[in-house]
Amino acid sequence: MEDRTGSLAMSALRELWEAGCPIPSPALQGRLLEVGFRRWRSFGRRTKLRNPSREDRIRDLTKGLSTLEPDPELIGPLIEDYRCVATALASVLDPIDTPPTAAHLSHVRPETRPHWRHPLEPEAALALWDEAKRRSPLR
């Protein structure tokens, strides 16, 4: 993994954690990156789909990340949270000019994620993304 890609992915995970997502705890972030990057890179070899879409890759990544859940009974209730993490990682690994935070938080409503401390509104996520792009030395 490139240093820049790894640091962008780690930033996306930290933002999710700060927004209240229960999955990317600081203790688990390194493992999420390791499993997520490996799963993303091996998708083409493992899939049987003829024309897989980005959504197929995110679904597969969600499935792979959910294997890290220590309590299998929690996977069902937390699957949307794992999907948020997978979408954030996908936005870094295969950017399509959409901000990772806006992409993975746009469907999250406070009433659907009551266990999140303070969901980040999509507008706030876009503002964070714009600020990060403005400060980036690569642009």
GILIN-V104817 format. One record per helix or strand of 3 or more residues. SS is the DSSP state (@ for helix, = for strand). FROM is the first residue (numbers start at 0). LEN is the number of residues. If there is no record, write none. Layout:
ss=SS from=FROM len=LEN
ss=SS from=FROM len=LEN
This chain:
ss=@ from=2 len=17
ss=@ from=28 len=18
ss=@ from=53 len=13
ss=@ from=71 len=22
ss=@ from=99 len=6
ss=@ from=109 len=3
ss=@ from=121 len=14
